[in-house]
Amino acid sequence: MRTKFILMVAGLIILFGIGNYYIGLRFWQSVGVAVAPELVSCYWIIFSLLAGSYFFGRLGAICCPGKFSDRLIWSGSFWLGLTFYWCLFWLLYDIAAIVSSIWLPGVIGSYSLGVGVLILAAAVLVVVYGARKACTPQVRHYDITINKQAGNCSELHVVCISDLHLGLLVGRERLKHAVQIINKLDPDLVLMPGDIIDENIGAFVENEMPQILQGIRSRLGIYGILGSHEYIYGHSEKALTYLKQAGIHILRDQYIILPNGVMIVGRDDLFREQLVGTPRQSLSSILQSSTREFPIILMDHQPAALEEGVLAGVDLQLSGHTHHGQIFPLNLLTQRFFEIDWGYLRRGTYQIIVSSGYGTWGAPIRLGTISEIVDITIKFNPPV
């Protein structure tokens, strides 16, 4: 299964390379030829270095971690966003040119300097706006009713924060902001359904993020699960150590019962088998020794195979992973791929909330989606 994952990553890198060659060619045809045609070799060398900066940085972080690799990753992550929108804008221009040549000859011309500069500037503005939007989280509130009794507890206030992706790109200041928001909400319980740490845990530790997480105040504790990103670099066991140090109780295919009678279930990530080689347990096997009389809140990083939660008698599932596509128009794809990629869905007594997440992955931008912390008020209404 790990071979399949490696092939998928290799395919994405090849696609990224093709996309960069395409936009590099279009910018040369429009801007380069008009400004300095004799510098074609220098242009392609510089362009290739910029295009590869993210991957050079990631490789450097593995082989010889340090500030230089971090800077490459940081700058390269913005290049990822620029690449996406440059490709999109150039494709739209080329499609419009083809249509124009058939129906309106002469309306759209060749690759002029003006067109190149316009597309260059448009993508830069989009990425700058997206970076600003990614750093302005919103609190999204839900009122949920579970028709079960939870001891003497009639109401539970839960804050859910998924996909923090703490590390190099989502750093100390953004984490401090998240902790401030959570504490201001004054929750009974804090839940973190996966991707708490980004791929490489070095920046998470060096920037003392476990100590910052210790500042979260919650009357009934902080519980979380591992997502795909805690596994990617093979550091899941180290991640568990530091998350425990941060005061987060990680549930791996297990459940706990809170003093108020509410059951919190945490599943290991669906990608565990692909990235580690051992599959996670089925939900039915995790719950086989439990009673369904308790209100059951499930954390499952990916909102996949919802029927399993329905059949297991789950009352509320909390998921993330999708980022709601993170940047438009990728949210149109996640909407097709997942039954629910963001928001709230109910099937009988089963309810699910999928968060678009607090952090970002890859390009540190958001467009058409929000960075969010989910605030949930659960009312327990036992049947008469």
N, C-alpha and C positions, 0 to 999 in steps of 0.2 A: 504493500500500500504506500510505503514511503517513496518508492520509485515513481508511482503515479503522481505524488505531490511534487517531486523534483521535476518531472516532465511538464507539469502544469506551470511551474515557476519558469522553466526554460522557455516554454511557449510564450509566456508573457514578456520575457526579456527580448525575445526575437521580435514580437509584435511591437514592443517599444522601440527597438532599433529601426524597424521599417518605418514607423511613424516619424521618427526623428530624421531619417533620410528624406522622407517626403517633405517635411516642413523646411528642412535645410535647403533642399533643392528649390522650393518655391521662394524662400527668402533670397537665395542667390539670384534667381531669375528676375526678381522684382527689385530688390535693394542693392545686392552686391554688384550686379552687372552695371547698374546705373551709377554707383558711387566709386567703386575701385575694382574694375574687372581684372586687373593684373595681380590681385591678391587672392586669387581663387584657392591656392594651396594653403595659405595662412588661414583663410576663412574656414576651410573644412577641418583643419587641425584644431582650431579654437572651438569650433562648433562641436566637434566630437568629444573634446575634453569636458565641455559644459554638459553635454548630453549624458556622459557617463559618470558625472560627479557623484550622483547618489549611490550608484553601484560600487564605484571605487571606494567611497566612504564606508559603505557597509562591509566590504571586503577588508578594508583597513581596520575597522572596529573589531574584526575577528582575529586578524593576524598581528596587528600592532596598534592597539587602541590608544587614543590620545586626542589632543585638541584638534590636530589637523584633520583626522578622520571625522570628528564631530562637525567641523566646519563644512567639510564636503557633504556630509549627510544633510546638514541644515540647508545649504544652498541648493543641493540637488533635489531636496523635497519640493522646493518652490518650482524648480525646473519641471518636475513631474506635472504640476498643475498647469504650467505654461504650455507644455507639450500637448496636453489634452485639449486645451482650448485653441491653440494654434492649429492643431490637426482638424478640429471641428470647424473652425472658421475657414480654413483653406479648402476643406472638402465642400462646404456650402458654396464657396465662391466658384470652385470648379464645376459643381453641379449646375449652378446658375449659368455659368458660361456655356455649358453644353446645351442646356435648354434654350438659352438665348440664340445660340448659333443655328438652332433649328427653327424657332418661332420668331425671334426678333434679331436678325443678323445685325451686328455692329453695335448693339446696345451695351454689351459687356466686352471690353477689349482684352488685351494681353496682360501679362503680369507687370504692371507699371510700378514705378517707385511709390506713387501715392497709395496704391492698393496694399503694397507690402508694409508701408509705415502704418497705415490704418489698422491692419490685422495685427501687427506687432504691438501697437499701443492698446488696442482693444483687449487683447488677452492679458496684458500687464495690468490694466485697470480692473479687470474681472478678478484676477488673482489677489490684488491688493484689497479689494472689497471683500473677497472670500476669506482672506486671512483675518481681517478685522471682525467679520461675522463669526468666525470660529472661536474667537476669544470673548464673545459676549453671550454667555449661557442664559437660558431662560428656565424658570421653574414651571413645570407642567403638572397640573393637579387633576387627580381622579378621585371620585367617590365610589367606593365598591361596597356591595353588600354580600355577605356570605351567610347562607341559611344554615348555620351550625352554631352550637354553643362553644364558647371559649372560656371555660371556668366562670369566674365572676367578671370577666372582661367583656364589656359591651362594645368597645371601640379600640382600634389599634392604629396608631399613626406611623406609617412606614415611609422612609425616604429610600429611593432606589437610584443608584448612580452606576451606570454601566459604561464599559468601553472608555475608561480614563486614558489608557495607553500612556501611562506615566513613563518618562524616560527623558530622552534628549529633546524632543519636540514639544511635548506637554510637560513643562518643567515645574520648578518650585512655586513660582508666583501663581500659575494657574491652579496648582493643587491647593495652595493656601486660600485662593478665592473659593474653590469648591468646598473646603472645610468650613469657611465662614458662612457660606450659604446654608450648608447642612445644619450647622449649629443654630443658625437663626431660625430655621424651621422647627427646631426643638423636637426631634423625632423620638418615638418609643423604640424604634428598631431601624437599623440601617442595613440594606442589602446591596451587594455588589455582584451582579450576574456576569462576571467574566471580563477578560482583557483588561485587568487592572494595571498590569505592567506591559510595556511594549516588548519587542523581540529581545533586545539586549538589556540585561538588568544593571549594567555598569553605571549608567547615569542615574538610575533610580536610587542606587546605594550611595554613590558619590555625592549626590545633592541632598542627602539626608531626608529623603521622602518618607521612609518608615516613621521617622520621628514626627513629621508633619501630620501623617495619618493618625498618629496617636492622639492628636488633638480633637478628633471627632468625639462628640458627646452623644451617647445613646443609652437610654435607660435599660434596654434589654440586650444590648450588645451589637456587634457588627459581624455580619456573616457574608461570605462570598464564595465564589467558585472560580475555577480556572477556565480561561477561554483558549482560543487557538494560539494567541500570541505568547502565552506563557510556555507553549510547547515548541515553537518554531526553532529556537536556537538550542533546544535540548537542556534548558536551564529550569525546568519545572520544579525540581526538588529544591534548588536554591531559591526560587521564587517563593515556595511555600515557607521556607525558613524566614525570609525577610517580611513576608506578609503576616506571619505569626508574630514577629517582632513588632510589627505595626499595630497589633491588637485586633487583627481580622481573623476570624475563625473560618477556615476554608473547609467546605464540605465536599468530599469527593465520593460520589455515589453513596451517600449516607444521609441520615436525617437526625435532627434533634427536636426535642419538644420543649418549648419555652415554659416558664412557670405559669403562664396564663392558659396553657393547654394548646397553643397554636403549634403546629408541626411545620418546621422549615426543612425542606428537602433540597439538597444540592447535587446536581449531576455533573460528572466530568464532561469535558467538551466532546462533541461529535467527531472532531478531527483527531482525537487522541489516537485512534487506530492508525490513521494515515501517517501521523507524525512520530508515534512511539512504537506502534506495532501491536499494542494490546487494546482490545475493544473495551468500551465502558460497559457497565452493567445495564440491563434493561430496567425500566422504571418499575415494572411489576416485581422484579426480584429485589429491588431496593426496599420496596414497601411491603414485602410479603409477611413480615413479622409485625406490621403496624396495624392499627385500627383506623378505619375511615371515619370514625366518629369525630375525630379532631379536625378543625379547619386545616387544610393542607395548602401551604404556599410553596411552590416549586420554583427554583432557579435553574434555568437551562439556557446556556449562552445563546444557542441558535434556535430561532423559532421554527424548527422543522419537526415533521411527524407529530403534529398536534393531536392526532387521534390517540396516541399513546397516553397523553395526559388526560384526555376525556375518559378513556376506558379505566384509567387508574384511580379516578375519582378526585383528581386535583381540583381545588377550588379556584386558585389563582396562580397563574404562571407568569414569571417575570423573565424577560429575555432582552437581548441587545443584538450585537454582531452586525446587523445590516447597515448601521449608520444612516438608514433611510437613503442609501445611495451616496450620501455625503455631498456630492456635487451634481448639479443638474447637467445633463439629463439622465445620469446613472440611476436616479431614483425611479425612473420609468422601468428600468430593468429589474430592480429589486422588487418592485410591485408585481411583476410578472413571475418572478422566481419563487417568492414566498407568498403563502396564503395571506399573511399579514406581515408587512415589513416595518410598520410603525403605527403606534396608536393602540386602540382597544378593540377586542373582539370577544364575543360571548357565544358559547354553544351550550345551551341548557344551563347546568350549574357550573360548567367550566368557563373560566374567564382568563384572558391573557392580555398583558400589556407589554408591548415591544417599544423599547426606548431607542431613540436615534443616537444616544450616547453623549458623553461629555467631551471626550477628546476626539482626535482625528488620527487617521493612518495614511501613510504616503504623503500626499500633498497636504500641508496643514491649513486647508481652506474648507469652507462650506459655502455652498450656493444652492438655494432652493430647499435647504434643510436647516435644522437648528441644532445647536449644542444645548443639551438639556439635562436637568436634574428632575426626576419624577417624584412627586409628592402625593402620597396615597393615604386616604382616610378609609379604613375598613370598618364597617359596622357589622356586628354579629347579630343575626336575627334568627334564633333557633325556631324550627317549625313547632307549632302548637300541637 
